[in-house]
Amino acid sequence: MGSFLDRYFEKVVVKTMLLTMISCFVAGLTLFYFHTIAQEEMLRTEISNRSEAVGNSVVRLLETAIQTGIPFDEMVGMNEFLQSNMKNSDELSYIAITNTDGILFYNSQGFEQSLRGILKRFSLGSYENIEKLPPFEISNKYYDIPLKIKNNNIDEGYLHLGVSKKSMESRINDIYYDILTILFVAMVTGFEFFIFIFRNNVTNSFLDLVSIMKRIVADDYTRTSVKRTKDAVGELIQKLNQLVSYTAQNYYQLIKKIEKIKQADASKDDQYHHIQETLIEETDGKTFPATEMPKQDVLQPVVENLRLPAFLLVLAETILVTILPSYAAQFYTPSLGLSQQFISGSPVLVFMLFSGIAIPLSNKISYRIGFQKALIVGLVFSTIGHLLAFLTTGLMFLLITRAITAFGYGIAYASCQNYIAAYAPPHKRIQSYAIFAVAFGAAYICGAPIGGILVENVGYNITFFFAALSAIFCIMIAKRYIVDFTNFTLQKKRETNRRPRQLFKNMPLFFSVFFSGLPARMIFSSLICFIYPLYLRHLGNSQSSVGRIVMIFGVVSFALSPFAARIVEKIRSPQIIMILSSFCIAGSLVLAALMDTVAGASISLCIYTIGAVIHTCSMMSMLENIAISEYDNHTKDTILSFYFIFERVGMVSGPAIFSVILAQYDFKLTLLVMAGVVMVTAIIFSIYSLFNRFQGNTAALKGANA
Amino acid sequence: MKLSSKIYFFVFLTITLTLSLLTVLMHFKYHMTRSELINARFSILAHDMKWVIERGVKLGIELTELKNVQQIIETGIKQDKDVSSVTVFGFDQDAVEPLYQTTPSALDPNLSRHIMESIFSTKRDYWSFEVEGTGYIGINFKDALGAVLGGLYMTYSVDLIDKEEIKEVQSLYLRLLISILIISIISYFISYKTIKPLDDNLLEMNNVMKDYLENPNSRQVHDLSLIRHPDLRKIFSKTLSASKHTLKSFEQVNKIIHEVEKS
């Protein structure tokens, strides 16, 4: 019965979700289509105007020269002069000057001699009364914009500006991709919002209804379901609850009556036994509460509800991550005695440092006030930081605000992880961690483009305000939907018999963190934050192309994380997956270094992301296993914090180390060094795992039994 | 509240939010691309004028002593109909001091501060900003040693330049409204068709439950035929029978208790 009901409601949910997503996508594509037509038209017009502006400046000088008496066909150094003007417009392929008969006098580099005849044919037209000549398609490679050269209002000749069709198309394609990115960002944001709102208002109600119907059919009257909504499902749940309560009350009254009979007359002992036997017989297999009223189900912590808050938490940060370096650079003055690069990177460094400090503190705070409250405290700090940044006037003030935000972010981030660790169902632990990874991936995809667009349109300060809004929205959701146990303060942190520093002596943890987790994080932060963007720029990509290629990381991790988590959950030896994924990461870096092309870099980024996602999932699985084997000695949160702290260390130290190598050598060597680091640590980790696999598994088994 | 209305509301909310976000981002992107291209176009004219003036400066002649600057900017402004004025400026301590202007006017101290900030914060070879409907685009003059001695800025009417953009933005938002409207109507019918049967079934189940709760111990047989979905009907019927069976068994026990009490 349950499975049918589950399937029935699931079908309704899936149908509705599909309907919404398809509607959104179709409408989005329609808007995209019409908008790109307008963008394309604007782009063509403005590029032509810009080219004309270059042409006008040349024409003005030429006309001055002609008026001073220099013969039009005997000017010296004209080809070089035309060439120097070309640099003002990226789309210009040539500038050529002809007389009114179409005879070519001067031309810049890039002018194809085959075009001479076409220019001659052009001059056959009658343009005396036309002030602005229309652009025309001179060949399948160029558009030609002709401008008149006059001497005392008499046409002396024409200046031809050749606009490359290819570069125009490339600009238009860039715009297409940028708007497509925006479409994707809007869809992901809408999807996250819809999943959350639908789960909390419809899906969970269906589950509650299924649960109470299942219980009644199984003759279990001990509990009533939660009535979350006021719709038809909520009403039905309420009525079924009334039925359960009524039945439980009836049962309780029967018991009371029987007790009364026993107490009233001891001679009726036989009859009492007869009634009791009848009751037992009649209610055989049925379950009733011990009290008059059945227990009401309380809202259980649902880790899936973390997805939207986690998305908003990371979004508030990723909105700022790409704009902070340029914002900090504005405050650069040589009197500070620091390099401009250091000033640009300082907000990121401060952020990493303070979030690293906050993570271990988060554990203490969480166990004192509860995960939900700790999350809210972190978010409040984060919001205050963003709001203060809105008022920033100098570098020091900006760094202080970043420190406050980072502290809050660290607490909130670790609280989310601790919440998952505490409440994830045992068979879905890694999948629950993947929820966080998916939220991170989605926020990573959305944050950077939104931040870039916001900053250009509303400025830095208002962008901070938007980040604050995202954090405030996150607080509201956390307050309403993140359920924690209400008697949390009574659930003291489990006493353990060892101090956290003794975790260094735990060899599986030591090797996992220092020979797999830390190097992977070092590579991640260096590669995604600066090496890949710089490398792609070095390969000749525009800034927007770089953004799009790096977005592969967000898209692949967003799509792959849930599947990777499911697979890793089923595999008993996560260390094997960790080793394989480390080799995959190293392989992707070698590929990027050896291929040295955009396609190679894109493929390698794709492979890298697959490796990184699988590595993260298997690392979490490994930590789970270690937590089980260390049950008597350390809590899981202590073990997770241990990893998170060194994860942060890796995130900070990676860029610092590899930027020095990149400054000294080239991209190829840096990528190979990175691959070498991952490879060597993976080999050490595999040797250790090979010798300790049996022991580790036995220990884990013992822990699990315990 | 009907479930179908509620679900439809969520669908509508999501579609509206997603499409609005998409439209706002597309609007911003359009503005960014256009501003960038327009500034690049103006910067060409600015470069053109700068090239001539800066040559004099690099020869060591003071900006104030250059004789042809006024003529250069007067000719320059005629090159682009969108440019409203051109000003060549130097510095008076930490403020901007206009030296030559096509349209003479006093410089507001706030504007002067704004220009000073832009001069030293720009990463491009020109700087630009907008204040109260006027766009400013400027370029710096440097001496032979690379020190900034002054510059020139051009102004243009943002409203005039943005006329075309406003047209596109208006049609962008109009398209958004039409899309929301069309998609809402379509999704209403689809969701109505998808959720309506469940809605009817839930309504009927609620009615039956209401009847049943009014007198749970009655032997009345409830008509479940209006629950159209056969499996759902079967499950609901099972739920009711289970409850009825339990209550009936209580009745049995109650009967015996009564008999005992009577005896």
Interface residues (C-beta under 8 A of the other chain):
Chain A: M1 F4 L5 Y8 V12 K15 T16 L19 T20 S23 C24 V26 A27 G28 T30 L31 F32 F34 H35 A38 Q39 M42 L43 E46 I47 N49 R50 A53 V54 N56 S57 R60 N88 S89 I175 D178 I179 I182 L183 V185 A186 M187 T189 G190 F193 F194 I197 F198 N201 V202 M213 I216 V217 A218 D219 Y221 T229 K230 D231 A232 V233 E235 L236 K239 L240 Q242 L243 Y246 T247 N250 Y251 L254 K257 I258 I261 K268 Q271 Y272 H274 I275 T278 L279 E282 T283 K286 S326 A329 Q330 P449 I450 I453 L454 E456 N457
Chain B: M1 K2 L3 K6 I7 F10 V11 L13 T14 I15 L17 T18 L19 L21 L22 T23 L25 M26 F28 K29 Y30 H31 M32 T33 R34 L37 I38 A40 R41 F42 I44 L45 H47 D48 T75 Q79 D80 S121 K123 E164 E168 S171 L172 R175 L176 S179 I180 I182 I183 I186 S187 I190 S191 T194 I195 L198 D199 L202 L203 M205 N206 M209 K210 Y212 L213 P216 H229 D231 L232 I235 F236 K238 T239 A242 S243 T246 L247 S249 F250 Q252 V253 N254 I256 I257 V260 E261 S263
